[in-house]
Amino acid sequence: MAPSDTSLRRAALVAAAYLGTFLATISISIVNVALPTLQTALQTDLAGLQWVVSAYAIALSAFMLSAGPLADRYGHKRMWALSVLLFTLGAAVCAVAGSLPQLLWGRALQGLAGALLIPGAMPILTAAFPEPAARARVIGGWSAFSALALVLGPLCGGLLVQYSSWPSIFWLQVPLGLVTLVLGLWGINEMRDPDQAALDPVGQLLSVVWLGALTYALIRFGHAGFGDGRVQLALAVAVIGCIAFVLVEQRVAKPLLPLDMITKPWLGLPNLASFVLGFSGYASLFFLSLFLQQGQGQSPSATGTQLLPQFLLMGGVSLAFGRLLARWSLAPLLAWGYAAMGAALALMVLLGSDTGYGWVALLLAVLGIGMGIAVPGTAVMVMGRVPVGRAGSASATMNALRQTGMTLGIALLGSLMGLHALARMEHSSSTLGGSLELARAAVLAQQLPAEPALQAAYRTAMSQGFNVAMLVAGLSSLTVAWALWRRRSA
């Protein structure tokens, strides 16, 4: 093969890997800014909005654990191409959905495809760039492209929702998917390692059961409370399913989730960090969109524009990550990244319905800097501590934990936000002469009252619910930063 042809194919490989991650990431960020519009169009409540994101995230995190073994057995290129095709089909299903259940089926299909797509990029790039310096640069670029999806998602989503319609945010993904598929089929070289394939159907089933049951319980808790029978039953199923999952993984020869990647300190801590990155940083997108639109009354397009500082800085810092890593060692750099992320989220407890955009932009910028370090830094730390032969399962575990964190973050923090906002709105409604039913309709279903005083009370209640959710998210990131700092010399 001529050198120029080799270079072109390598460039196509990088573009395809970046675009694949871009697709899976933009599917999250572009939907978040459309959530209030979807709530009205599909006549659903806050729990329904949580499921719009969670249906994607559950499939993404649960099935991601099978991505590495499937790719090792059937070929990384083949499984990657299949995932792009399924993702594009899922986008079309979402675009034609006329009800919430139909939309959730499409989102689940996209999540299943993303479960194969996202971890597929890392072993492809790792094999193509074996030199540590080049690998750090290309992983930094991968992270920056993810950040670009986070930038363009809210911006394009806001414009499309406001000036076109919500199905257009899914139609946009169809041509992108087809271009990605063509590039990958031409540029990616096939590779497989059947000896590392660890197909574990029982473990896969149990992972879906316990994660789905736990997510259901946490979302339902937001409007029914822990005393609800369905919540208690779902929690029991989740606990039993999780215990059974661990027992199965301890006994099978090639487990779906290699437990040593969690139990060994040098792998357990960065994988815990990946979970918290999803729980706090990635989940915050869901809440920031609701805060700006429902708490501050911004339009979808204005919301997309106002989120730009976070994602622009995240992308810029990610691009510079290779140079940062050449100057500072990884562990303390990563600790500072999580500290910046946690501080920004925790300080969002000070934001209110009438807070000026300058303060919002400042915290978003700090959050973007922190995530710009945390996303590629966590990947480099995990991938640098496993042999190349385990790259597929290590990447799948890391990404699955991050997506699981996002799933549970949206479920738990969303319920905390809803409960606190509902309590504040019920208090304000009774003070202003409104009913408890009016308060529940406003907070849970966005059926806003006509009275200006009650509308102002609603925005205040949603802002205060947001404050509680972000404080919990910030404290979790600060805890990880402290743990990383303590083990910086390990």
Number of C-alpha atoms within 10 A of each C-alpha: 5 7 8 9 11 12 12 14 18 19 15 20 24 23 17 27 28 24 25 29 24 26 25 25 20 24 26 24 25 25 24 26 33 29 24 22 18 23 21 13 14 16 14 17 20 21 23 21 23 22 23 25 26 29 23 27 29 28 26 29 29 25 23 33 33 28 32 32 28 23 27 25 18 16 18 28 22 18 22 28 24 15 27 30 18 20 31 24 19 24 24 20 22 26 21 15 16 13 14 20 14 14 22 21 18 25 29 23 25 32 31 26 30 31 31 29 29 26 28 29 25 25 25 22 20 20 14 17 17 12 10 12 14 14 19 23 20 23 27 28 22 27 30 28 24 25 29 20 26 28 25 21 26 31 23 23 30 28 23 20 23 16 11 12 16 22 20 17 25 20 17 17 21 19 11 16 24 13 14 23 21 14 20 24 17 14 22 24 17 14 17 19 18 14 11 19 23 23 21 19 12 15 24 19 14 21 25 20 19 24 23 21 20 26 26 22 26 26 27 20 24 23 18 16 17 15 9 13 11 16 21 15 14 21 20 16 19 24 16 14 22 20 14 17 22 16 12 18 19 15 9 14 11 16 23 29 25 16 14 12 22 17 12 10 13 16 20 17 21 26 26 18 28 28 25 28 30 25 29 29 29 22 26 25 20 23 25 21 25 23 25 26 24 22 25 20 16 16 18 27 21 18 25 27 17 19 25 21 21 24 27 22 23 31 29 19 25 32 24 16 27 21 15 15 19 11 10 11 12 19 22 18 23 30 28 20 26 33 28 26 32 30 20 26 28 23 14 22 19 13 19 21 21 13 11 11 12 9 13 19 16 14 23 26 23 23 27 30 27 29 31 31 30 30 29 25 28 23 22 19 18 22 21 13 15 15 9 14 14 18 24 29 30 28 25 28 28 29 24 31 25 26 30 27 26 30 31 26 29 32 28 23 27 28 25 22 25 28 20 23 29 26 17 20 28 24 17 22 21 13 11 13 9 17 16 17 10 17 29 21 16 23 27 21 19 19 16 16 17 8 11 10 12 22 15 17 24 28 26 23 29 29 29 25 27 28 25 20 27 27 21 19 27 27 18 21 29 23 17 23 24 16 15 24 18 13 14 15 10 9
